[in-house]
Amino acid sequence: MKWIKNTKGNPDAMLTFAAISFSVVTFNILLSTLGHFELNELKFSFSSMDSGTMTAYLAATFGAYVTRRWTDARPNTENKTDA
């Protein structure tokens, strides 16, 4: 699988998962506003996800992404020694 690259140009799994979750929720919102449609004899109907489910889905992936970015941005003070 190809990962989306972050601002440093490195493949980033959490950014990919966050983008996919945002796309899924946004696509679900767009389809649920449509409700249903018919194409010849095929009938499609879409129901919206529960708002709590969408919030949990987005919060988990974006929270993990932001936490990882924050951890990567912190200076590494463990390996520094005073001269």
PyMOL commands that place a pseudoatom at each C-alpha (Angstrom):
pseudoatom trace, name=CA, resn=MET, resi=1, chain=A, elem=C, hetatm=0, pos=[0.000, 0.000, 0.000]
pseudoatom trace, name=CA, resn=LYS, resi=2, chain=A, elem=C, hetatm=0, pos=[1.217, 3.479, -0.764]
pseudoatom trace, name=CA, resn=TRP, resi=3, chain=A, elem=C, hetatm=0, pos=[1.043, 5.901, 2.147]
pseudoatom trace, name=CA, resn=ILE, resi=4, chain=A, elem=C, hetatm=0, pos=[0.360, 9.618, 1.815]
pseudoatom trace, name=CA, resn=LYS, resi=5, chain=A, elem=C, hetatm=0, pos=[3.562, 11.602, 2.351]
pseudoatom trace, name=CA, resn=ASN, resi=6, chain=A, elem=C, hetatm=0, pos=[3.778, 14.088, 5.193]
pseudoatom trace, name=CA, resn=THR, resi=7, chain=A, elem=C, hetatm=0, pos=[5.345, 17.562, 5.087]
pseudoatom trace, name=CA, resn=LYS, resi=8, chain=A, elem=C, hetatm=0, pos=[8.834, 16.061, 5.439]
pseudoatom trace, name=CA, resn=GLY, resi=9, chain=A, elem=C, hetatm=0, pos=[8.238, 13.867, 2.390]
pseudoatom trace, name=CA, resn=ASN, resi=10, chain=A, elem=C, hetatm=0, pos=[8.113, 10.629, 4.385]
pseudoatom trace, name=CA, resn=PRO, resi=11, chain=A, elem=C, hetatm=0, pos=[5.338, 8.034, 3.962]
pseudoatom trace, name=CA, resn=ASP, resi=12, chain=A, elem=C, hetatm=0, pos=[2.880, 8.500, 6.821]
pseudoatom trace, name=CA, resn=ALA, resi=13, chain=A, elem=C, hetatm=0, pos=[0.419, 5.772, 7.815]
pseudoatom trace, name=CA, resn=MET, resi=14, chain=A, elem=C, hetatm=0, pos=[-1.478, 7.901, 10.354]
pseudoatom trace, name=CA, resn=LEU, resi=15, chain=A, elem=C, hetatm=0, pos=[-1.945, 10.718, 7.837]
pseudoatom trace, name=CA, resn=THR, resi=16, chain=A, elem=C, hetatm=0, pos=[-3.262, 8.149, 5.361]
pseudoatom trace, name=CA, resn=PHE, resi=17, chain=A, elem=C, hetatm=0, pos=[-5.704, 6.728, 7.931]
pseudoatom trace, name=CA, resn=ALA, resi=18, chain=A, elem=C, hetatm=0, pos=[-6.840, 10.247, 8.898]
pseudoatom trace, name=CA, resn=ALA, resi=19, chain=A, elem=C, hetatm=0, pos=[-7.442, 11.164, 5.244]
pseudoatom trace, name=CA, resn=ILE, resi=20, chain=A, elem=C, hetatm=0, pos=[-9.364, 7.936, 4.624]
pseudoatom trace, name=CA, resn=SER, resi=21, chain=A, elem=C, hetatm=0, pos=[-11.548, 8.428, 7.712]
pseudoatom trace, name=CA, resn=PHE, resi=22, chain=A, elem=C, hetatm=0, pos=[-12.283, 12.034, 6.706]
pseudoatom trace, name=CA, resn=SER, resi=23, chain=A, elem=C, hetatm=0, pos=[-13.209, 10.856, 3.202]
pseudoatom trace, name=CA, resn=VAL, resi=24, chain=A, elem=C, hetatm=0, pos=[-15.478, 8.085, 4.505]
pseudoatom trace, name=CA, resn=VAL, resi=25, chain=A, elem=C, hetatm=0, pos=[-17.359, 10.409, 6.850]
pseudoatom trace, name=CA, resn=THR, resi=26, chain=A, elem=C, hetatm=0, pos=[-17.644, 13.181, 4.249]
pseudoatom trace, name=CA, resn=PHE, resi=27, chain=A, elem=C, hetatm=0, pos=[-18.827, 10.729, 1.579]
pseudoatom trace, name=CA, resn=ASN, resi=28, chain=A, elem=C, hetatm=0, pos=[-21.386, 9.321, 4.010]
pseudoatom trace, name=CA, resn=ILE, resi=29, chain=A, elem=C, hetatm=0, pos=[-22.700, 12.810, 4.797]
pseudoatom trace, name=CA, resn=LEU, resi=30, chain=A, elem=C, hetatm=0, pos=[-23.020, 13.627, 1.090]
pseudoatom trace, name=CA, resn=LEU, resi=31, chain=A, elem=C, hetatm=0, pos=[-24.801, 10.346, 0.306]
pseudoatom trace, name=CA, resn=SER, resi=32, chain=A, elem=C, hetatm=0, pos=[-27.146, 10.673, 3.260]
pseudoatom trace, name=CA, resn=THR, resi=33, chain=A, elem=C, hetatm=0, pos=[-28.239, 14.145, 2.115]
pseudoatom trace, name=CA, resn=LEU, resi=34, chain=A, elem=C, hetatm=0, pos=[-29.142, 12.556, -1.212]
pseudoatom trace, name=CA, resn=GLY, resi=35, chain=A, elem=C, hetatm=0, pos=[-31.221, 9.956, 0.634]
pseudoatom trace, name=CA, resn=HIS, resi=36, chain=A, elem=C, hetatm=0, pos=[-32.108, 7.645, -2.195]
pseudoatom trace, name=CA, resn=PHE, resi=37, chain=A, elem=C, hetatm=0, pos=[-32.155, 7.528, -5.958]
pseudoatom trace, name=CA, resn=GLU, resi=38, chain=A, elem=C, hetatm=0, pos=[-33.276, 5.183, -8.682]
pseudoatom trace, name=CA, resn=LEU, resi=39, chain=A, elem=C, hetatm=0, pos=[-31.355, 4.128, -11.755]
pseudoatom trace, name=CA, resn=ASN, resi=40, chain=A, elem=C, hetatm=0, pos=[-33.565, 2.168, -14.133]
pseudoatom trace, name=CA, resn=GLU, resi=41, chain=A, elem=C, hetatm=0, pos=[-34.774, -0.654, -11.890]
pseudoatom trace, name=CA, resn=LEU, resi=42, chain=A, elem=C, hetatm=0, pos=[-32.035, -0.307, -9.302]
pseudoatom trace, name=CA, resn=LYS, resi=43, chain=A, elem=C, hetatm=0, pos=[-32.954, 1.532, -6.139]
pseudoatom trace, name=CA, resn=PHE, resi=44, chain=A, elem=C, hetatm=0, pos=[-30.294, 2.906, -3.818]
pseudoatom trace, name=CA, resn=SER, resi=45, chain=A, elem=C, hetatm=0, pos=[-30.930, 4.347, -0.396]
pseudoatom trace, name=CA, resn=PHE, resi=46, chain=A, elem=C, hetatm=0, pos=[-28.422, 5.784, 2.034]
pseudoatom trace, name=CA, resn=SER, resi=47, chain=A, elem=C, hetatm=0, pos=[-28.804, 6.369, 5.726]
pseudoatom trace, name=CA, resn=SER, resi=48, chain=A, elem=C, hetatm=0, pos=[-26.513, 8.575, 7.702]
pseudoatom trace, name=CA, resn=MET, resi=49, chain=A, elem=C, hetatm=0, pos=[-24.096, 7.365, 10.332]
pseudoatom trace, name=CA, resn=ASP, resi=50, chain=A, elem=C, hetatm=0, pos=[-24.773, 8.226, 13.929]
pseudoatom trace, name=CA, resn=SER, resi=51, chain=A, elem=C, hetatm=0, pos=[-23.039, 11.487, 14.844]
pseudoatom trace, name=CA, resn=GLY, resi=52, chain=A, elem=C, hetatm=0, pos=[-21.397, 9.828, 17.851]
pseudoatom trace, name=CA, resn=THR, resi=53, chain=A, elem=C, hetatm=0, pos=[-19.962, 7.126, 15.611]
pseudoatom trace, name=CA, resn=MET, resi=54, chain=A, elem=C, hetatm=0, pos=[-18.620, 9.695, 13.162]
pseudoatom trace, name=CA, resn=THR, resi=55, chain=A, elem=C, hetatm=0, pos=[-17.090, 11.714, 15.999]
pseudoatom trace, name=CA, resn=ALA, resi=56, chain=A, elem=C, hetatm=0, pos=[-15.426, 8.666, 17.520]
pseudoatom trace, name=CA, resn=TYR, resi=57, chain=A, elem=C, hetatm=0, pos=[-14.165, 7.560, 14.104]
pseudoatom trace, name=CA, resn=LEU, resi=58, chain=A, elem=C, hetatm=0, pos=[-12.641, 10.934, 13.309]
pseudoatom trace, name=CA, resn=ALA, resi=59, chain=A, elem=C, hetatm=0, pos=[-11.379, 11.702, 16.824]
pseudoatom trace, name=CA, resn=ALA, resi=60, chain=A, elem=C, hetatm=0, pos=[-9.458, 8.438, 17.075]
pseudoatom trace, name=CA, resn=THR, resi=61, chain=A, elem=C, hetatm=0, pos=[-7.622, 8.814, 13.768]
pseudoatom trace, name=CA, resn=PHE, resi=62, chain=A, elem=C, hetatm=0, pos=[-6.999, 12.560, 13.924]
pseudoatom trace, name=CA, resn=GLY, resi=63, chain=A, elem=C, hetatm=0, pos=[-6.030, 12.320, 17.592]
pseudoatom trace, name=CA, resn=ALA, resi=64, chain=A, elem=C, hetatm=0, pos=[-3.480, 9.624, 16.830]
pseudoatom trace, name=CA, resn=TYR, resi=65, chain=A, elem=C, hetatm=0, pos=[-2.103, 11.648, 13.922]
pseudoatom trace, name=CA, resn=VAL, resi=66, chain=A, elem=C, hetatm=0, pos=[-1.777, 14.871, 15.914]
pseudoatom trace, name=CA, resn=THR, resi=67, chain=A, elem=C, hetatm=0, pos=[-0.229, 13.034, 18.866]
pseudoatom trace, name=CA, resn=ARG, resi=68, chain=A, elem=C, hetatm=0, pos=[2.363, 11.397, 16.628]
pseudoatom trace, name=CA, resn=ARG, resi=69, chain=A, elem=C, hetatm=0, pos=[3.180, 14.741, 14.975]
pseudoatom trace, name=CA, resn=TRP, resi=70, chain=A, elem=C, hetatm=0, pos=[3.563, 16.381, 18.369]
pseudoatom trace, name=CA, resn=THR, resi=71, chain=A, elem=C, hetatm=0, pos=[5.819, 13.563, 19.571]
pseudoatom trace, name=CA, resn=ASP, resi=72, chain=A, elem=C, hetatm=0, pos=[7.976, 13.817, 16.429]
pseudoatom trace, name=CA, resn=ALA, resi=73, chain=A, elem=C, hetatm=0, pos=[8.292, 17.592, 16.827]
pseudoatom trace, name=CA, resn=ARG, resi=74, chain=A, elem=C, hetatm=0, pos=[9.535, 17.480, 20.434]
pseudoatom trace, name=CA, resn=PRO, resi=75, chain=A, elem=C, hetatm=0, pos=[13.271, 17.863, 20.829]
pseudoatom trace, name=CA, resn=ASN, resi=76, chain=A, elem=C, hetatm=0, pos=[15.013, 14.712, 21.915]
pseudoatom trace, name=CA, resn=THR, resi=77, chain=A, elem=C, hetatm=0, pos=[16.510, 15.675, 25.294]
pseudoatom trace, name=CA, resn=GLU, resi=78, chain=A, elem=C, hetatm=0, pos=[17.398, 12.159, 26.452]
pseudoatom trace, name=CA, resn=ASN, resi=79, chain=A, elem=C, hetatm=0, pos=[20.489, 11.827, 24.243]
pseudoatom trace, name=CA, resn=LYS, resi=80, chain=A, elem=C, hetatm=0, pos=[21.931, 15.257, 25.004]
pseudoatom trace, name=CA, resn=THR, resi=81, chain=A, elem=C, hetatm=0, pos=[24.762, 15.507, 27.502]
pseudoatom trace, name=CA, resn=ASP, resi=82, chain=A, elem=C, hetatm=0, pos=[26.100, 18.613, 29.156]
pseudoatom trace, name=CA, resn=ALA, resi=83, chain=A, elem=C, hetatm=0, pos=[29.653, 19.427, 28.068]
for i in range(1, 83): cmd.bond("trace and resi %d" % i, "trace and resi %d" % (i + 1))
show_as sticks, trace
zoom trace
